[in-house]
Amino acid sequence: MIQAVGGVVAHPDGRVLLVRRGRPPRQGEWSLPGGKVEAGETLEQAIVREVKEETGLDVRCVRKLVLYVLDPYDIHEMLCEPIEPMAEIVASDDAMDARWVRLDELEALGVRPDAIRIIRDALC
């Protein structure tokens, strides 16, 4: 299995960070930031790097949440917090957009039910 990470980045005001995928798989979908773990990286280092690459936001990893298996990936979901919550978010790398969203906006944006469940479990 390919090791990957996903980040539930929680803003102090209760919103969560989402990215709109700019490339396959799931191009155009809103989802949690994340990606593949690179050789020599810890899971924590990988999610910090991925969030920075996709949104420009510096985060710290708070704790591991759950291992989500989506063949061929083992996705280690992590709860993160922004180091500077008011920092500007700039979509880049493989994200075409990035924004903070309220929990009641997730379904309207088409976020997958499994991701909504992970977000709700992490924040509630």
N, C-alpha and C positions, 0 to 999 in steps of 0.2 A: 504494500500500500504506500501511496505517496503521502508524506506528512505535510499538513497544511494548518494554518491558523485562521481564526476569525475573531474579530473584536467587537464586543458590546461596549462601546465608548459612551459612558454615562456623563452627561452634563449635570452640574449641580442643580439646575432648575428642573430636572426630570426628563429632559429630551435625550434622544439617542442619535448618534452619528450614523448616517447611511451614505452609501455611495451608489451611483448608477453605473453599472458595468459598461465599459466602452468596447470590450472584446468578448468573444466567445470564451468559455461557455456562459450562457445566460446574458448575452449582450443586451443592453437596454433595461435590464431588471435592476430594481433597487434592492440592495442587500447590505449586509455587514461588511466593513472593510476587512481585507485579509488576503492571504495567498500562500504560496508554497514556502516551506521552511528551507533555507539554503544550508549547504554543507557547513558544519561547524557551529551553527546557531542553536541557541536554546529556544524553546517555544516563546518565552518572554521577549527575547531579542527579535525574533521574527515578527511578532505582532507589532512591536514598537516601530520597526522598520517599515512594515507594510502600511500602517496607518500614516506614517510620515510621507511615504512615497505617493499614496493615493489622495491625501488631503492636505499635506503640509503641516498637520497638527502633531505636536509633540505630546505623547501620552506616557503614562506609567501603568504597568500591569498591576492590578489589585489582587486578582486570584484566578485560578483556573475554574472554569464552569463545568464543561461537559465535553466528552469526546463524541463527535457526530460523524457517523460513517456514511459517506456518499461515494460509492465505488467510482473511481479507484482511490479516493482520498480518505484519509483519517484526518478530520478537521477538529483541532483542539480549540474550542471556544474559550475566550478569555474575557474577563471583566476588566476594563481599563477606565482611567479617568484622565481628562486633559490636564496637562501641567499648567496651561494658561487658558482657562475656559473662554475668555473673550478674544482669543487669537482668531485671525481671519482663516477661513477654510478655503483652500484653492484645490479644485479637482485636477489631478494630473496622473501620470503613469497610465494605468489601464482604467481609470475612472473618468467618465464623461461629465459627471456632476457629483457634488457632495453637499450635504446639508444636515443640520440638526432638525429632527422631527419629534413631534409629540407621539405618545403611544397610540392615541386615538386616530392618528393619520396613517398608521402602518398598512392597514388593509386597503385603504383608498389608493395608496401608492403601488399596490400589487406585491407587497413583500410576501414571500412564501410563508405558509402557515408554520413550517418547522422553525424558520427564523424568528417569527413573531413569538412562538412559544419560548425559544431560548432567551429572547429579549425580556419578555415578561417574567420569566423565572429569575433572571439576573437582577431585575430592578424592583421586583415586588417582594 
